Amino acid sequence: MTRGPLITRLGQLAASGEWKMKREALLAEDVRRGPHGFVLDLGSGRSPLLSHLTPARYIGLDLHEADLAYARRRYQRPGYEFVQADFMEAPLERWSGADVVTASAVFHHLTDQQVTTLIGSLHERVMPGRMVFTDGVAIGALKNALIGLDEGEPSRHPDELYALFPPGLEVVQTWSYVVPFRTYLYFGFELRPVA
């Protein structure tokens, strides 16, 4: 069943205490710190990143057509594509040379092997100028209930996630915060090639 923007926001508010997800603005700040004329956004959903920045070229990949249709209605312009695809199987080399690849809260939907494979594939096939991401982990007394409700398992702490990345990439954590209801820890980070 597809949830509308209001239902999604109400669910976010009930689980986190955030009406607007602070991580979206923080991810946009991280993206703006470097070249971002061409953004490849994995698991883009309704493309909330575009509420905070306007790159010349934007490719949003997501599995859910309803979310992509919403993003098209809201953000469509020349140079923007909203593609229904599984980023684990999509021909990523099609977007080779992106200034920055982003993904917000998608890693907890992937197995350890998928995380390693995805990052290796991005590094080798897309060869982006930068890779800037966010993810989250459920915490507190409601942790198990929230993990059960999510389409994924937000239980991998930052250091556990970082250990999955292939050699040759340095992790630079840029921010972290706990939501008002103290149910999630969100964190942002950039992967950089080791010099």
Secondary structure as a PSIPRED ss2 file (coil, helix, strand):
# PSIPRED VFORMAT (PSIPRED V4.0)

   1 M C   1.000  0.000  0.000
   2 T C   1.000  0.000  0.000
   3 R C   1.000  0.000  0.000
   4 G C   1.000  0.000  0.000
   5 P H   0.000  1.000  0.000
   6 L H   0.000  1.000  0.000
   7 I H   0.000  1.000  0.000
   8 T H   0.000  1.000  0.000
   9 R H   0.000  1.000  0.000
  10 L H   0.000  1.000  0.000
  11 G H   0.000  1.000  0.000
  12 Q H   0.000  1.000  0.000
  13 L H   0.000  1.000  0.000
  14 A H   0.000  1.000  0.000
  15 A H   0.000  1.000  0.000
  16 S H   0.000  1.000  0.000
  17 G C   1.000  0.000  0.000
  18 E C   1.000  0.000  0.000
  19 W C   1.000  0.000  0.000
  20 K C   1.000  0.000  0.000
  21 M C   1.000  0.000  0.000
  22 K H   0.000  1.000  0.000
  23 R H   0.000  1.000  0.000
  24 E H   0.000  1.000  0.000
  25 A H   0.000  1.000  0.000
  26 L H   0.000  1.000  0.000
  27 L H   0.000  1.000  0.000
  28 A H   0.000  1.000  0.000
  29 E H   0.000  1.000  0.000
  30 D H   0.000  1.000  0.000
  31 V H   0.000  1.000  0.000
  32 R H   0.000  1.000  0.000
  33 R C   1.000  0.000  0.000
  34 G C   1.000  0.000  0.000
  35 P C   1.000  0.000  0.000
  36 H C   1.000  0.000  0.000
  37 G C   1.000  0.000  0.000
  38 F E   0.000  0.000  1.000
  39 V E   0.000  0.000  1.000
  40 L E   0.000  0.000  1.000
  41 D E   0.000  0.000  1.000
  42 L E   0.000  0.000  1.000
  43 G C   1.000  0.000  0.000
  44 S C   1.000  0.000  0.000
  45 G C   1.000  0.000  0.000
  46 R C   1.000  0.000  0.000
  47 S C   1.000  0.000  0.000
  48 P H   0.000  1.000  0.000
  49 L H   0.000  1.000  0.000
  50 L H   0.000  1.000  0.000
  51 S H   0.000  1.000  0.000
  52 H C   1.000  0.000  0.000
  53 L C   1.000  0.000  0.000
  54 T C   1.000  0.000  0.000
  55 P C   1.000  0.000  0.000
  56 A C   1.000  0.000  0.000
  57 R E   0.000  0.000  1.000
  58 Y E   0.000  0.000  1.000
  59 I E   0.000  0.000  1.000
  60 G E   0.000  0.000  1.000
  61 L E   0.000  0.000  1.000
  62 D E   0.000  0.000  1.000
  63 L C   1.000  0.000  0.000
  64 H C   1.000  0.000  0.000
  65 E H   0.000  1.000  0.000
  66 A H   0.000  1.000  0.000
  67 D H   0.000  1.000  0.000
  68 L H   0.000  1.000  0.000
  69 A H   0.000  1.000  0.000
  70 Y H   0.000  1.000  0.000
  71 A H   0.000  1.000  0.000
  72 R H   0.000  1.000  0.000
  73 R H   0.000  1.000  0.000
  74 R H   0.000  1.000  0.000
  75 Y H   0.000  1.000  0.000
  76 Q C   1.000  0.000  0.000
  77 R C   1.000  0.000  0.000
  78 P C   1.000  0.000  0.000
  79 G C   1.000  0.000  0.000
  80 Y E   0.000  0.000  1.000
  81 E E   0.000  0.000  1.000
  82 F E   0.000  0.000  1.000
  83 V E   0.000  0.000  1.000
  84 Q E   0.000  0.000  1.000
  85 A C   1.000  0.000  0.000
  86 D C   1.000  0.000  0.000
  87 F C   1.000  0.000  0.000
  88 M C   1.000  0.000  0.000
  89 E C   1.000  0.000  0.000
  90 A C   1.000  0.000  0.000
  91 P C   1.000  0.000  0.000
  92 L H   0.000  1.000  0.000
  93 E H   0.000  1.000  0.000
  94 R H   0.000  1.000  0.000
  95 W H   0.000  1.000  0.000
  96 S C   1.000  0.000  0.000
  97 G C   1.000  0.000  0.000
  98 A C   1.000  0.000  0.000
  99 D C   1.000  0.000  0.000
 100 V E   0.000  0.000  1.000
 101 V E   0.000  0.000  1.000
 102 T E   0.000  0.000  1.000
 103 A E   0.000  0.000  1.000
 104 S E   0.000  0.000  1.000
 105 A C   1.000  0.000  0.000
 106 V C   1.000  0.000  0.000
 107 F H   0.000  1.000  0.000
 108 H H   0.000  1.000  0.000
 109 H H   0.000  1.000  0.000
 110 L C   1.000  0.000  0.000
 111 T C   1.000  0.000  0.000
 112 D H   0.000  1.000  0.000
 113 Q H   0.000  1.000  0.000
 114 Q H   0.000  1.000  0.000
 115 V H   0.000  1.000  0.000
 116 T H   0.000  1.000  0.000
 117 T H   0.000  1.000  0.000
 118 L H   0.000  1.000  0.000
 119 I H   0.000  1.000  0.000
 120 G H   0.000  1.000  0.000
 121 S H   0.000  1.000  0.000
 122 L H   0.000  1.000  0.000
 123 H H   0.000  1.000  0.000
 124 E H   0.000  1.000  0.000
 125 R H   0.000  1.000  0.000
 126 V H   0.000  1.000  0.000
 127 M C   1.000  0.000  0.000
 128 P C   1.000  0.000  0.000
 129 G C   1.000  0.000  0.000
 130 R E   0.000  0.000  1.000
 131 M E   0.000  0.000  1.000
 132 V E   0.000  0.000  1.000
 133 F E   0.000  0.000  1.000
 134 T E   0.000  0.000  1.000
 135 D E   0.000  0.000  1.000
 136 G E   0.000  0.000  1.000
 137 V E   0.000  0.000  1.000
 138 A E   0.000  0.000  1.000
 139 I C   1.000  0.000  0.000
 140 G C   1.000  0.000  0.000
 141 A C   1.000  0.000  0.000
 142 L C   1.000  0.000  0.000
 143 K H   0.000  1.000  0.000
 144 N H   0.000  1.000  0.000
 145 A H   0.000  1.000  0.000
 146 L H   0.000  1.000  0.000
 147 I H   0.000  1.000  0.000
 148 G H   0.000  1.000  0.000
 149 L H   0.000  1.000  0.000
 150 D C   1.000  0.000  0.000
 151 E C   1.000  0.000  0.000
 152 G C   1.000  0.000  0.000
 153 E C   1.000  0.000  0.000
 154 P C   1.000  0.000  0.000
 155 S C   1.000  0.000  0.000
 156 R C   1.000  0.000  0.000
 157 H C   1.000  0.000  0.000
 158 P H   0.000  1.000  0.000
 159 D H   0.000  1.000  0.000
 160 E H   0.000  1.000  0.000
 161 L H   0.000  1.000  0.000
 162 Y H   0.000  1.000  0.000
 163 A C   1.000  0.000  0.000
 164 L C   1.000  0.000  0.000
 165 F C   1.000  0.000  0.000
 166 P C   1.000  0.000  0.000
 167 P C   1.000  0.000  0.000
 168 G C   1.000  0.000  0.000
 169 L E   0.000  0.000  1.000
 170 E E   0.000  0.000  1.000
 171 V E   0.000  0.000  1.000
 172 V E   0.000  0.000  1.000
 173 Q E   0.000  0.000  1.000
 174 T E   0.000  0.000  1.000
 175 W E   0.000  0.000  1.000
 176 S E   0.000  0.000  1.000
 177 Y E   0.000  0.000  1.000
 178 V E   0.000  0.000  1.000
 179 V C   1.000  0.000  0.000
 180 P C   1.000  0.000  0.000
 181 F C   1.000  0.000  0.000
 182 R C   1.000  0.000  0.000
 183 T C   1.000  0.000  0.000
 184 Y E   0.000  0.000  1.000
 185 L E   0.000  0.000  1.000
 186 Y E   0.000  0.000  1.000
 187 F E   0.000  0.000  1.000
 188 G E   0.000  0.000  1.000
 189 F E   0.000  0.000  1.000
 190 E E   0.000  0.000  1.000
 191 L E   0.000  0.000  1.000
 192 R E   0.000  0.000  1.000
 193 P E   0.000  0.000  1.000
 194 V C   1.000  0.000  0.000
 195 A C   1.000  0.000  0.000
